[in-house]
Amino acid sequence: MISRYALSDIAAISKRFNIIQGLPKGVKPNYNISPTITAPVILSENGALVVKQMKWGLLSKGAKDTNSVFRYKTYNVPSETVLSKHSWDIAIRESRCIVPANGFYDLGSNGKKQAYYAKAKDGRLLGFAGIYSSWQDPEGVTHGTYSVITTGATDDMPLSTNRMPKIIMPEDEARWLDPTVTDISSIYDMLRSNPVDLVDAYEVGPAVHSPKASQASLIDRI
């Protein structure tokens, strides 16, 4: 599971993803984005790419709060089983998004707490494959929600987990966000395994384990 990522280079989003309208208010750097936190995602709206602020973690329409995001781990959707649930099947065909990120964390698994940070070797912003939906809270406020699609980790990754975000390659980004692309063969083609040697992963300190931590030093190599 991938439960933390970093987005620090806010100024690069518009140019990197060709966002004509700019960014909405409230988009700020965050070195430790965790589930239920609001963060920017990119989607197609009326023929243009736009940035929307959404909560990380899909929520059912009847959910009373965001606790189910953690209980059912709806902040991740495995690429191999994305068609196994009706809600995912609809979203992967009709509501795809890109989650911009500078990198992601592996917090450790199987009893190991060593954390890693992985970023693009060329330093560019990454675009995670995502799906989005909406949820109305008990007060009647509607929130956009999203989930990051994961795939198997490549063999060159020194991670404790065998999963990593599916990174949409730049040449596939326009097609991924195109709502007219609904055939499963095209979608699965874009969800093929990540290339080897795409990201650099290295050990970072334990501070990232706290969801309250957000300082830039979280991504420092140790």
C-alpha positions as CSV (number, residue, x, y, z in Angstrom):
1,M,0.0,0.0,0.0
2,I,1.1,3.6,-0.7
3,S,-0.2,5.8,2.1
4,R,2.1,8.9,1.8
5,Y,3.5,11.0,-0.9
6,A,5.0,14.5,-1.4
7,L,4.1,17.4,-3.6
8,S,6.4,20.3,-3.1
9,D,6.9,21.9,-6.5
10,I,3.5,23.6,-6.8
11,A,4.8,26.2,-9.2
12,A,5.7,23.5,-11.8
13,I,2.2,21.9,-12.0
14,S,0.7,24.3,-14.6
15,K,3.6,24.1,-17.0
16,R,4.3,20.4,-16.5
17,F,0.7,19.3,-17.2
18,N,-0.4,22.2,-19.5
19,I,-3.0,23.7,-17.1
20,I,-4.2,26.9,-18.8
21,Q,-6.5,28.0,-16.0
22,G,-3.9,27.9,-13.3
23,L,-4.3,26.4,-9.8
24,P,-7.2,26.9,-7.4
25,K,-6.8,28.7,-4.1
26,G,-5.4,26.7,-1.3
27,V,-2.9,24.6,-3.2
28,K,0.2,24.5,-1.0
29,P,3.4,22.4,-0.8
30,N,3.0,19.3,1.4
31,Y,5.9,16.9,2.0
32,N,3.7,14.3,3.7
33,I,0.2,13.9,2.1
34,S,-1.7,11.2,3.8
35,P,-5.2,9.7,3.3
36,T,-8.2,12.1,3.9
37,I,-5.9,15.1,3.3
38,T,-7.0,17.5,0.6
39,A,-4.6,17.7,-2.3
40,P,-4.7,18.7,-6.0
41,V,-5.6,16.3,-8.8
42,I,-5.8,16.9,-12.6
43,L,-8.8,16.0,-14.7
44,S,-10.5,16.9,-18.0
45,E,-13.5,19.2,-17.7
46,N,-15.3,20.6,-20.8
47,G,-12.3,19.8,-23.0
48,A,-9.7,21.5,-20.8
49,L,-7.3,20.2,-18.2
50,V,-8.1,21.6,-14.8
51,V,-6.8,21.2,-11.2
52,K,-9.3,20.3,-8.5
53,Q,-8.7,20.0,-4.7
54,M,-10.0,16.6,-3.5
55,K,-9.7,14.4,-0.4
56,W,-7.5,11.4,-0.8
57,G,-9.6,8.2,-0.4
58,L,-12.8,7.2,-2.1
59,L,-15.9,7.3,0.1
60,S,-19.2,5.6,-0.3
61,K,-22.2,7.9,-0.7
62,G,-23.6,6.7,2.7
63,A,-20.4,7.2,4.7
64,K,-20.9,9.3,7.8
65,D,-17.2,10.3,8.1
66,T,-13.8,9.5,6.5
67,N,-13.0,6.6,8.8
68,S,-13.8,4.0,6.1
69,V,-10.9,5.4,4.0
70,F,-8.6,3.8,6.6
71,R,-10.7,0.8,7.4
72,Y,-11.1,-0.3,3.7
73,K,-7.9,1.3,2.4
74,T,-9.7,3.0,-0.4
75,Y,-6.8,5.4,-0.9
76,N,-5.3,2.7,-3.2
77,V,-6.8,0.7,-6.0
78,P,-4.7,-2.3,-7.4
79,S,-4.5,-2.0,-11.2
80,E,-4.9,-5.8,-11.5
81,T,-8.3,-5.7,-9.8
82,V,-9.6,-2.3,-10.8
83,L,-12.6,-3.9,-12.7
84,S,-13.6,-6.2,-9.8
85,K,-15.9,-3.7,-8.1
86,H,-18.7,-1.9,-9.8
87,S,-17.7,1.5,-8.5
88,W,-14.1,1.1,-9.6
89,D,-15.3,-0.2,-13.0
90,I,-17.3,2.9,-13.6
91,A,-14.6,5.3,-12.4
92,I,-11.8,3.7,-14.5
93,R,-13.9,4.2,-17.6
94,E,-15.4,7.7,-16.8
95,S,-13.6,9.4,-14.0
96,R,-9.8,9.2,-14.4
97,C,-7.4,11.7,-13.0
98,I,-3.7,12.3,-12.6
99,V,-2.3,12.9,-9.1
100,P,0.8,15.2,-9.4
101,A,3.6,14.3,-7.0
102,N,7.3,14.9,-6.5
103,G,7.6,11.5,-5.0
104,F,6.1,8.8,-2.7
105,Y,7.1,7.1,0.5
106,D,7.3,3.5,1.5
107,L,6.8,3.5,5.3
108,G,7.9,-0.1,5.8
109,S,6.1,-3.4,6.1
110,N,6.4,-6.9,7.5
111,G,7.5,-5.5,10.8
112,K,10.2,-3.2,9.3
113,K,9.8,0.5,9.9
114,Q,12.6,1.8,7.7
115,A,11.1,4.4,5.4
116,Y,12.1,5.1,1.8
117,Y,11.4,8.0,-0.5
118,A,11.1,7.5,-4.3
119,K,11.3,10.3,-6.9
120,A,11.9,10.6,-10.6
121,K,15.5,10.3,-11.5
122,D,15.2,13.3,-13.9
123,G,13.6,15.4,-11.2
124,R,10.4,16.0,-13.0
125,L,6.9,15.9,-11.4
126,L,5.4,12.5,-11.6
127,G,1.7,11.8,-12.5
128,F,0.1,8.9,-10.6
129,A,-2.8,7.2,-12.2
130,G,-6.0,7.9,-10.3
131,I,-9.7,7.7,-10.2
132,Y,-12.1,10.1,-8.6
133,S,-15.6,10.4,-7.3
134,S,-17.6,12.6,-4.9
135,W,-19.0,12.3,-1.4
136,Q,-21.6,14.3,0.5
137,D,-20.8,14.7,4.2
138,P,-23.6,14.7,6.9
139,E,-23.7,18.6,6.7
140,G,-24.6,18.4,3.0
141,V,-21.2,19.6,1.7
142,T,-20.0,17.7,-1.4
143,H,-16.3,16.8,-1.5
144,G,-14.3,15.4,-4.4
145,T,-12.4,12.2,-3.5
146,Y,-9.7,10.3,-5.3
147,S,-7.7,7.1,-5.1
148,V,-4.2,6.3,-6.4
149,I,-3.9,3.2,-8.7
150,T,-1.0,0.9,-7.7
151,T,1.0,-1.7,-9.6
152,G,3.8,-4.1,-8.7
153,A,7.0,-2.5,-7.7
154,T,9.9,-2.8,-10.2
155,D,12.8,-5.1,-9.4
156,D,15.2,-2.1,-9.0
157,M,13.2,-0.6,-6.1
158,P,14.8,-1.2,-2.7
159,L,11.4,-1.1,-1.0
160,S,9.9,-3.2,1.7
161,T,6.5,-3.2,-0.1
162,N,5.9,-4.9,-3.4
163,R,3.6,-2.1,-4.6
164,M,4.1,1.4,-6.0
165,P,1.9,4.0,-7.7
166,K,1.2,3.4,-11.3
167,I,3.0,6.3,-13.0
168,I,1.3,7.5,-16.2
169,M,4.0,8.2,-18.8
170,P,4.0,11.7,-20.3
171,E,3.1,10.3,-23.8
172,D,0.0,8.6,-22.2
173,E,-1.2,11.5,-20.0
174,A,-3.6,13.1,-22.5
175,R,-5.1,9.8,-23.4
176,W,-5.5,8.8,-19.7
177,L,-7.4,12.0,-19.1
178,D,-9.5,11.8,-22.2
179,P,-13.1,10.9,-21.1
180,T,-13.9,9.6,-24.6
181,V,-11.4,6.7,-24.1
182,T,-13.5,4.1,-22.4
183,D,-12.5,0.8,-24.0
184,I,-10.7,-1.5,-21.5
185,S,-7.9,-2.6,-23.8
186,S,-6.7,1.0,-24.2
187,I,-7.1,1.6,-20.5
188,Y,-5.1,-1.5,-19.6
189,D,-2.4,-0.5,-22.1
190,M,-1.8,2.6,-20.1
191,L,-1.8,0.6,-16.8
192,R,1.1,-1.6,-17.9
193,S,3.9,-2.1,-15.4
194,N,6.1,0.9,-14.6
195,P,9.5,1.0,-16.5
196,V,12.6,-0.1,-14.7
197,D,15.0,2.8,-13.8
198,L,12.3,5.4,-13.7
199,V,12.6,6.5,-10.1
200,D,15.4,6.7,-7.5
201,A,14.5,5.3,-4.0
202,Y,16.5,5.9,-0.9
203,E,16.3,5.7,2.9
204,V,14.8,8.6,4.8
205,G,14.4,9.3,8.5
206,P,11.5,8.1,10.8
207,A,9.8,11.5,11.1
208,V,7.6,10.8,8.1
209,H,5.8,8.1,10.0
210,S,3.9,10.9,11.8
211,P,1.0,12.3,9.6
212,K,1.5,15.6,11.4
213,A,5.0,16.1,10.0
214,S,5.3,18.1,6.8
215,Q,8.8,19.7,6.8
216,A,11.0,19.6,3.7
217,S,13.7,17.5,5.6
218,L,11.4,14.5,5.4
219,I,12.8,13.7,1.9
220,D,16.4,14.1,3.0
221,R,18.6,11.1,2.2
222,I,20.1,9.4,5.3
